[in-house]
Amino acid sequence: MLAKIKTAGSFIVLLTLFINFIVSGLLLNGIQLCLWLTVKPISRGLYRKINYYLLTCLWNQVLLIIDWSGSAISVYTDTETWSKLGSENALLILNHSNELDWLVAWVLGNQANILGNSKLFIKKAVEWIPIIGWAWKFAEIGFLERNWEKDKSTMDLFVKNLVEYEDPVWLLFFPEGTRFSKEKHEVSMEFAARKGLPHLKHLLIPRTKGFFAITQQLKQNFGAVYSGTLCFNTKLGVYPSLLNVFLGRPVFGEVFLERIPFEDIPTEMDNSFCLPFMFNSVKWFLGTGLTSLMAVAFMFAISASFIYKLIDITLISRGSSYGKNVPVKEK
């Protein structure tokens, strides 16, 4: 009986959150439309500042499901990266392994106080979906058709708008171009074998043409690339899916984050462009599958005093000071 009451109560809470998101989201879209027609033609800077706060309010409602489910994201990074997050224009790249990848990126953006200015490329079909699609439309997001000839002009215009922002922005980019699956991995590794590229066990060969074009246009205005490798710990939590999160089942993600200054990015492209720095952390973090995670945990346990000096290991909490003016640790 108690279990049924608890389930019914959880359903009521979730339904309330959903209704609130629908109503407030449509209201926010209406405000964005008014600003688009009135403020933006006069002052793009003012429009973007107001839109930043509107989007932060909307996306924080989406992130409530993280609290709802008891999920958490652990970030493994160094002190310099930690101190710079949210204070500079940056390109954030992640492997695309799951339907929750974008949510993890939003959690990172929220903790870095840059959620409202977090940009991305997404399928053009999403453009006309009420609330989320419309909000992205007014946020000047890049909508792509996955056709280079058609998308090149869209990407150029998007990047041109992006570098005009007065406040720090993040651009989320999935270099693999599609979500990981067994079938796609087989095709990707066949391509790698033909081109003499490294064999990747848990990733797809990244698509370099669009990534190269973007990095060359952003170099003058962006400080760094944040190379993120994401995996989910299914021993501590459930399988990562939106359904499980909505049902209140905890998901635990782990991100290895590396900061790469833009001046270190090659200015010429060849077949292996971006492989060395985009996925080099995978050899340490995901190289041998689940056994590598166990090995890492064991090494942490027996040599914590040494590793602590090299890597800051932080469990993100919604109330942390992550991304704010955190003093850099003295060496």
C-alpha positions in Angstrom: 0.0 0.0 0.0 2.8 2.4 0.9 4.6 1.6 -2.4 1.4 2.5 -4.3 1.0 5.8 -2.5 4.7 6.6 -3.2 4.3 5.8 -6.9 1.1 7.9 -7.1 2.8 10.8 -5.3 5.8 10.7 -7.7 3.4 10.7 -10.7 1.6 13.7 -9.4 4.9 15.6 -8.9 6.2 14.7 -12.3 2.9 15.6 -14.0 3.0 19.0 -12.2 6.5 19.6 -13.4 5.5 18.7 -16.9 2.5 21.0 -17.0 4.5 23.8 -15.6 7.2 23.3 -18.3 4.6 23.3 -21.1 2.8 26.5 -19.8 6.0 28.4 -19.0 7.7 27.2 -22.1 5.0 28.5 -24.4 4.9 31.8 -22.5 8.6 32.1 -22.9 8.4 31.4 -26.6 5.9 34.2 -26.9 8.2 36.6 -25.1 11.1 35.5 -27.4 9.0 36.2 -30.5 8.2 39.7 -29.2 11.8 40.4 -28.5 12.8 39.0 -31.9 10.5 41.5 -33.6 11.1 44.5 -31.5 14.4 44.4 -29.7 16.7 42.4 -32.0 16.4 44.8 -35.0 17.5 47.7 -32.7 20.1 46.0 -30.5 21.4 42.4 -31.0 23.5 42.7 -27.9 20.5 43.6 -25.7 18.4 40.9 -27.3 21.0 38.2 -26.6 21.4 39.3 -23.0 17.7 39.1 -22.3 17.4 35.8 -24.2 20.3 34.4 -22.0 18.1 34.7 -18.9 15.0 33.4 -20.6 16.8 30.3 -21.8 18.5 29.7 -18.5 15.1 29.6 -16.8 13.7 27.2 -19.5 16.6 24.8 -19.5 16.9 24.7 -15.7 13.4 23.3 -15.7 14.6 20.5 -18.0 17.5 19.9 -15.6 15.1 19.3 -12.7 14.8 15.7 -13.9 18.4 15.3 -12.8 17.4 16.2 -9.3 14.2 14.2 -9.6 15.9 11.0 -10.5 18.9 11.4 -8.1 21.3 11.3 -11.0 24.8 12.8 -10.9 27.7 13.6 -13.3 31.3 13.2 -12.2 33.9 15.3 -13.9 37.6 14.4 -14.1 39.8 17.4 -15.1 42.8 19.5 -14.1 43.0 22.7 -12.1 43.5 25.0 -15.1 40.5 23.7 -16.9 38.4 23.9 -13.8 39.3 27.5 -13.2 38.6 28.6 -16.8 35.2 26.9 -17.3 32.5 29.5 -18.1 35.0 32.4 -18.3 35.9 32.1 -22.0 34.4 31.3 -25.4 34.9 27.6 -25.9 34.1 24.7 -28.2 32.9 21.7 -26.3 33.2 18.4 -28.1 31.7 15.1 -26.8 31.4 11.5 -28.0 27.8 10.8 -29.0 27.0 7.5 -27.3 23.6 8.0 -25.9 20.3 9.9 -25.9 21.4 11.7 -22.7 24.6 13.2 -24.0 23.0 16.6 -24.6 21.6 16.6 -21.0 25.1 16.0 -19.7 26.4 18.9 -21.7 23.6 21.1 -20.2 24.6 20.1 -16.7 28.1 21.1 -17.4 26.9 24.4 -18.9 24.7 25.1 -16.0 27.4 24.5 -13.4 29.7 26.8 -15.5 27.0 29.5 -15.4 26.9 29.6 -19.2 23.7 27.5 -19.8 21.8 30.3 -21.5 24.6 30.9 -24.0 25.2 27.2 -24.7 24.9 26.7 -28.5 24.9 23.6 -30.6 24.2 22.2 -34.1 21.0 20.0 -34.4 18.8 18.4 -37.0 16.7 20.9 -38.9 13.6 18.8 -38.2 13.8 20.0 -34.5 13.4 23.6 -35.6 9.6 23.7 -35.5 9.0 21.6 -32.4 7.1 23.8 -29.9 9.0 25.1 -26.8 12.4 23.5 -27.2 12.7 23.8 -31.0 11.2 27.3 -31.0 13.5 28.4 -28.1 16.5 27.2 -30.0 15.3 29.0 -33.1 15.2 32.3 -31.2 18.5 31.4 -29.6 20.2 31.5 -33.0 21.0 27.7 -32.9 22.5 26.1 -36.0 20.0 23.8 -37.7 21.6 21.3 -40.2 20.3 19.0 -42.9 23.4 16.8 -42.7 24.3 17.7 -46.3 27.6 19.5 -46.5 26.7 21.6 -49.6 23.5 22.8 -47.9 24.9 23.1 -44.4 28.1 25.0 -45.2 26.3 28.4 -45.6 24.3 27.7 -42.5 27.4 27.0 -40.5 29.2 30.1 -41.8 26.2 32.3 -40.8 25.9 30.6 -37.4 29.6 31.1 -36.6 29.5 34.7 -37.8 26.7 35.4 -35.3 28.5 33.4 -32.6 31.6 35.5 -32.6 29.5 38.7 -32.1 28.4 37.7 -28.6 29.7 40.0 -25.9 29.4 37.4 -23.2 31.2 34.0 -23.1 29.5 31.3 -25.1 29.9 27.5 -25.5 29.4 25.6 -28.7 28.5 22.0 -28.2 29.7 19.8 -31.1 29.4 16.0 -31.6 32.3 15.2 -34.0 31.1 11.7 -34.7 28.0 13.2 -36.4 25.7 10.5 -35.2 24.9 8.3 -32.2 27.1 5.3 -31.6 25.7 1.9 -32.5 27.1 -1.5 -33.3 26.3 -1.2 -37.0 27.6 2.3 -37.3 30.8 1.3 -35.5 31.4 -1.5 -37.9 31.0 0.8 -40.9 33.2 3.4 -39.2 36.0 0.9 -38.5 35.9 -0.3 -42.1 36.5 3.3 -43.2 39.3 3.6 -40.6 41.0 0.5 -42.0 40.9 1.8 -45.6 42.3 5.2 -44.5 44.9 3.8 -42.2 43.3 5.5 -39.1 43.4 4.1 -35.5 40.9 1.4 -34.5 38.5 2.8 -31.9 36.7 0.4 -29.7 34.0 2.6 -28.2 33.9 5.5 -30.6 33.2 6.3 -34.3 35.8 8.0 -36.5 34.9 11.8 -36.3 33.8 13.7 -39.3 36.5 16.3 -39.9 35.3 18.5 -42.6 32.7 20.5 -40.6 34.8 20.5 -37.5 37.8 21.8 -39.3 35.8 24.6 -41.0 34.4 25.7 -37.6 37.7 25.7 -35.7 39.3 27.8 -38.3 36.6 30.4 -38.1 36.5 30.4 -34.3 40.2 30.6 -33.6 40.3 34.4 -33.4 37.5 34.7 -30.9 37.5 31.4 -28.9 40.0 30.5 -26.2 40.0 26.7 -26.2 38.4 23.4 -27.2 37.1 21.3 -24.3 37.6 17.7 -25.3 35.1 15.6 -23.3 34.9 11.8 -23.2 31.6 10.6 -21.7 30.6 7.2 -20.4 27.9 6.0 -18.0 28.5 3.8 -15.0 25.8 1.2 -15.2 27.1 -0.6 -12.1 26.1 2.4 -9.9 23.0 3.4 -11.8 20.6 2.2 -14.4 20.9 2.2 -18.2 21.1 5.8 -19.4 17.8 6.7 -21.1 15.3 9.5 -20.8 12.6 7.0 -19.8 14.6 5.8 -16.8 15.3 9.4 -15.7 11.7 10.4 -16.0 10.8 7.3 -13.9 13.1 8.6 -11.1 15.8 6.0 -11.7 19.3 7.4 -11.1 21.9 7.6 -13.9 25.5 8.2 -13.2 27.7 9.7 -15.9 31.5 10.2 -15.9 33.3 12.9 -18.1 37.0 13.2 -18.7 37.5 16.8 -19.7 40.7 18.2 -21.3 41.3 21.8 -22.3 43.1 22.4 -25.6 44.1 26.0 -26.5 43.0 27.0 -29.9 46.6 27.9 -30.9 47.4 24.2 -30.7 44.8 23.2 -33.3 46.3 22.4 -36.7 45.7 24.9 -39.5 45.8 22.3 -42.3 43.5 19.2 -42.6 44.5 15.7 -43.5 42.9 12.3 -43.0 43.9 12.1 -39.3 42.9 15.7 -38.4 41.5 16.0 -34.9 42.0 12.4 -34.0 45.1 13.0 -31.8 43.5 15.6 -29.6 39.8 14.8 -29.7 39.9 11.3 -28.5 43.4 10.8 -26.9 41.8 10.6 -23.4 39.8 7.5 -24.6 43.0 5.4 -24.4 43.1 6.1 -20.7 39.4 6.3 -19.9 37.6 3.9 -22.2 40.4 2.0 -24.0 39.6 -1.5 -22.7 36.0 -1.2 -21.9 34.6 -1.7 -18.4 37.7 -3.3 -17.2 39.6 0.0 -17.7 37.1 1.7 -15.4 37.8 -0.9 -12.7 41.5 -0.5 -13.2 41.2 3.3 -12.9 39.2 2.9 -9.7 41.8 0.5 -8.3 44.7 2.9 -9.1 42.8 5.8 -7.5 42.4 3.7 -4.3 46.0 2.7 -3.9 47.7 6.0 -5.0 45.2 8.7 -4.2 47.8 11.0 -2.7 49.7 11.1 -6.0 46.7 11.3 -8.4 45.1 14.1 -6.4 48.0 16.4 -7.4 47.4 15.7 -11.0 43.6 15.6 -11.5 40.8 17.3 -9.7 37.9 14.9 -9.3 34.6 16.7 -8.7 31.1 15.4 -8.3 28.9 18.0 -9.8 26.1 19.2 -7.5 23.5 21.7 -8.5 24.5 24.0 -5.6 28.2 24.0 -6.2 30.4 27.0 -7.2 31.5 25.3 -10.4 32.4 27.8 -13.0 32.3 30.8 -10.8 35.3 32.8 -9.6 37.0 29.8 -8.1 40.5 30.7 -6.9 43.2 28.7 -8.6 45.1 26.4 -6.3 48.6 27.3 -5.5 51.2 25.0 -6.8 
